[in-house]
Amino acid sequence: HPTYTMVISCCAVGCANRQGKANISFYRIPFDGKRRQRWVAAISRKNWQPSKYSRIFYPFTNVA
């Protein structure tokens, strides 16, 4: 059976960064209620809720 690897990519609108490009970092969207809401609002994707796989590229994480 083939083995598949999920490619991590940024969930922010307009961000094309993905795993394997240079030395970049990705972060999970916080699970904590208020902090999570702030991150989702800052990501600005219409009718979107992050999944457990959603990640965001480092520069976009200034909403902590």
Residue pairs with C-beta under 8 A, 6 or more apart in sequence:
6 53
7 18
7 19
7 20
8 18
8 19
8 26
8 55
9 16
9 17
9 18
9 19
9 55
10 16
10 17
10 18
10 26
10 55
10 56
10 57
10 60
11 29
11 43
11 45
11 48
11 50
11 54
11 55
11 56
12 43
12 44
12 45
12 56
12 57
12 60
13 43
13 44
13 45
15 57
15 60
17 24
17 57
19 26
24 57
24 58
25 57
25 58
26 55
26 56
26 57
26 58
27 55
27 56
27 58
27 61
28 52
28 54
28 55
29 36
29 39
29 40
29 43
29 50
29 54
29 55
29 56
30 36
30 39
35 64
36 50
38 63
39 50
39 56
39 63
40 48
40 49
40 50
41 63
42 60
42 63
43 50
43 56
43 60
